[in-house]
């Protein structure tokens, strides 16, 4: 799955997100994403990751083979 497609899907669900992508294997199939969003405020790390996986609309494990995910809460104000 291409970087632009992944970013677009996450941004559609989390419009304020800042997303840093790293292609871990150079194959568009193994990615690391750092996603920073104010929508994560007050949510557990598991809930934050679930929000990102939901944004990927079932592509995890299929078109997108592997995603190392790091989430952070954006500082507001």
VEXBA-218862 format. One record per residue (C-alpha): residue number from 0; residue in three letters; chain; x, z, y. Coordinates in steps of 0.02 Angstrom, whole numbers, plus 50000, padded with zeros to 5 digits. Example, Ala and Ser with C-alpha at 12.3 -4.5 7.8 and 13.67 -1.06 7.14 Angstrom:
BEGIN
0 / Ala / A / 50615 / 50390 / 49775
1 / Ser / A / 50684 / 50357 / 49947
***
This chain:
BEGIN
0 / Unk / A / 50000 / 50000 / 50000
1 / Unk / A / 50070 / 49952 / 50169
2 / Unk / A / 50116 / 50081 / 50300
3 / Unk / A / 49998 / 50006 / 50430
4 / Unk / A / 49851 / 50020 / 50308
5 / Unk / A / 49888 / 50202 / 50268
6 / Unk / A / 49907 / 50247 / 50452
7 / Unk / A / 49746 / 50155 / 50498
8 / Unk / A / 49647 / 50248 / 50365
9 / Unk / A / 49713 / 50418 / 50419
10 / Unk / A / 49685 / 50378 / 50604
11 / Unk / A / 49505 / 50325 / 50567
12 / Unk / A / 49470 / 50499 / 50496
13 / Unk / A / 49585 / 50597 / 50612
14 / Unk / A / 49591 / 50500 / 50777
15 / Unk / A / 49709 / 50621 / 50865
16 / Unk / A / 49835 / 50621 / 50722
17 / Unk / A / 50018 / 50586 / 50747
18 / Unk / A / 50084 / 50509 / 50586
19 / Unk / A / 50265 / 50487 / 50533
20 / Unk / A / 50287 / 50377 / 50379
21 / Unk / A / 50441 / 50359 / 50269
22 / Unk / A / 50453 / 50233 / 50127
23 / Unk / A / 50544 / 50338 / 49997
24 / Unk / A / 50585 / 50197 / 49875
25 / Unk / A / 50578 / 50040 / 49983
26 / Unk / A / 50433 / 49974 / 49880
27 / Unk / A / 50278 / 50012 / 49987
28 / Unk / A / 50221 / 50121 / 49841
29 / Unk / A / 50306 / 50290 / 49865
30 / Unk / A / 50279 / 50365 / 50037
31 / Unk / A / 50308 / 50525 / 50133
32 / Unk / A / 50186 / 50559 / 50273
33 / Unk / A / 50195 / 50694 / 50405
34 / Unk / A / 50023 / 50709 / 50483
35 / Unk / A / 49997 / 50816 / 50639
36 / Unk / A / 49819 / 50844 / 50700
37 / Unk / A / 49719 / 50974 / 50795
38 / Unk / A / 49583 / 50949 / 50663
39 / Unk / A / 49690 / 51053 / 50545
40 / Unk / A / 49673 / 51210 / 50653
41 / Unk / A / 49605 / 51357 / 50554
42 / Unk / A / 49612 / 51264 / 50388
43 / Unk / A / 49720 / 51307 / 50239
44 / Unk / A / 49861 / 51191 / 50188
45 / Unk / A / 49757 / 51137 / 50038
46 / Unk / A / 49608 / 51095 / 50150
47 / Unk / A / 49722 / 50998 / 50268
48 / Unk / A / 49789 / 50894 / 50124
49 / Unk / A / 49613 / 50865 / 50059
50 / Unk / A / 49565 / 50796 / 50230
51 / Unk / A / 49707 / 50670 / 50222
52 / Unk / A / 49669 / 50622 / 50041
53 / Unk / A / 49486 / 50597 / 50087
54 / Unk / A / 49540 / 50482 / 50228
55 / Unk / A / 49630 / 50374 / 50100
56 / Unk / A / 49462 / 50337 / 50018
57 / Unk / A / 49513 / 50349 / 49836
58 / Unk / A / 49672 / 50244 / 49851
59 / Unk / A / 49784 / 50388 / 49795
60 / Unk / A / 49845 / 50359 / 49619
61 / Unk / A / 49789 / 50178 / 49623
62 / Unk / A / 49849 / 50060 / 49759
63 / Unk / A / 49949 / 50204 / 49832
64 / Unk / A / 50052 / 50273 / 49689
65 / Unk / A / 50136 / 50423 / 49770
66 / Unk / A / 50121 / 50514 / 49936
67 / Unk / A / 50227 / 50664 / 49981
68 / Unk / A / 50121 / 50747 / 50113
69 / Unk / A / 50163 / 50870 / 50251
70 / Unk / A / 50030 / 50926 / 50374
71 / Unk / A / 50047 / 51022 / 50536
72 / Unk / A / 49924 / 51083 / 50666
73 / Unk / A / 49943 / 50996 / 50834
74 / Unk / A / 49967 / 51113 / 50980
75 / Unk / A / 49822 / 51097 / 51101
76 / Unk / A / 49844 / 51116 / 51287
***
